[in-house]
């Protein structure tokens, strides 16, 4: 029985997914009905994470209502990091974080964002235009995690990031299969031993 319990514990350890955490919130405001609508995004590297964020991509082509291009924008922070930017006037905006990097507990703000529709440069994007937009974070251990923007009814306005997919990465699949195989093998041996006795 002791061997079986140890095997189950080992199997559970193998199948438990290990993942980096990044939390983020997005909100927007409008000055008046005839003014340009600006969107502000605030991203926070979760304090429980031990990993630095090395890159972040925002895919406007994955927005639900209409595919977006990233027009003008500004950004602030994180402190101590050098920030590289590519993808302005395209659908995929990519930030890279060098120097001290984007450490746990630090925030990164993208403000004054003015997205346009791929087919219409005069499209008046609102916060809700970003529904479904995928945001991919790259971490210092070479792992990544994909999030997408969903409606944040709890806060009454704006959008928030949710983990986009619960599908494990290939390495996690391999560990899960190996863990289940080990547990199944030990159960089969145990059953065979009981039947023989």
N, C-alpha and C positions, 0 to 999 in steps of 0.2 A: 504494500500500500504506500509505503514511504517513497519508493522509486516512482510510482505512478504520480504522486503529488509533485515530486521534483520535476518530472517530465512535463506535467501540465504547467507548472510555473515557468519552465524554460520555454515551452511553446508560447505561452502568453507573452513572455518578454520578446520573443521573436516577432510576434504578429502585431505588437503595439507600435503604431506609427509614431515616428519621431519627426516633429515638424517645427519650423521656425514660425514665430508669430509676428504679425504686423497688424496693428490696428489703425484705422483711418476713418475720417469723417469728411464729408463734403457738404458745403452749404453755399447758397448764393443769395444775392440781394439786388433789388432794382430801385433806381432813384426815382423813376417816374414812368408813365406809360409810353412816352416818346423818346426816352433816353436809351442809350446802349446798355444792354443787359450784361453785367459782368459776373463772372463766376469765380469764387474763391474755394480752393481745396486745401484742407489741412490734414497732413498725414503724421501719425505719431508712431515711432518705433516702440512697441510694447516694452514696458519695464521688465517683464519677466523673461524677455529674450536675452540670450547671451551673444547673439550674432549681430554684426554690423550689416547694414544694408549697403550693397555696393552698386545697385542699379534699380531703376524703377521705370517701367514703360506704361504709357497710357494709350490704349488702342481705341481711337475714335471710330474706326471702321466697325467696331463691335457694338456701337450704340444702337439701342433697340428702335427708336422712332425713325432715325435717319442717320446714315454714316456721316461722321464729322471730320473736318480738317481743323488742326490747331493753328489759329492765326496768331494774334499777339498775346503775350503773357509776360509776367515777371515772377520771380521766385525769391524766397528768403530762407536762409539756413540750409542745413544744420550747421551749428557753430563748429569751426575747426575743419570743415570739409571743403574741398574744392569740388565745384559742381560743373559737370560738363552737360551740355544740352544739344540734342539733335532732333530733327523731325518737325521743326516749325514749318507751317504750310503743307504738312503731310498728315496722314491719318494716325501715324504712330509717333508719339512724343516720347523720347528717351532721355532720362537723366542718369548720369553716372556720378558716383561719389568717391572721390579720391582723398588724399591727405589723411586726415584723422578719420575720415569716413562718417557714415551716419550711424552713430552709436545708439544703443538702447537708452530709452528715456528722452531722446531728442526728437524735435519735430521738424517738419519740412512743409513750407507753405508755398503753394502756387496760386498767384492772385492776378486779377485783371485779365483772366482768360476770356478770349472772345472766339469761341468755335464757330465755324461756318459749316454749312452742309457741303458735301462733296460736289453736288450738282448745282448749288446755289450759293455764291459768295456773299449774298445779301441776307442769308438766312438768319433770323433772329433767335439764336439759341437761348434756351432757358435752362435752369437747373435740371428740369425733367428730361431735357434732350439728352442728358448723359446716362439715362437709365440703361443698364445692361453693359455699359462700357467696362472693358476688362483692364485691370491694373495688375501688372506682374512685377513682383519684388524679387530681386536677386540678392542672395546672402553671401557672407564671407566664406561659408563652407561649400560654395558652388551649388547649393540647392536653390530652389525658387518656389514661389507660391503665387497662384493666380487668384485674384479677387475680382468681384464685379460690383458695380454700383446698383443698389436697390433703394426703393422708397423707404425713408426713415419716418414712419408714422409715429413712433414713440416720441420723437422730438418735435413733431408737428410740422416740420418743414425740412427741406433738403434731402440729401441722399446719404447713405452710409455704405461702407464696403462690407461685403460678406464673402466668405471663402467661396470661390466660384464653383468648385467641383470637389466631390468627395472621392473621386477616383484616385487610388494610390499610385505612386510612381512605380516604375518597373522594379526597382530595388526592393521596395516595400512588398510588392507582389511576391517576389522571390523569397523573401523572409517569411511571409505568411504561409506560402505553400510548403516551405521546408518545416515550419513549425507544426502545421497540421499533419504533415507526413510523419514527423517524429511522434506526435501524440497518438496518431492512428496506429503506428507500428507498435508502440508500447501497449496500447489497449489490446491489439490482436495477440501479442505475446502473452499478456495476462490472461486473456480468455482461453488461449490454447493450454496454458499451464493449469487452469482451473478444470478444463475438460479432461485433461490427462490424469488428474488426481482422482 
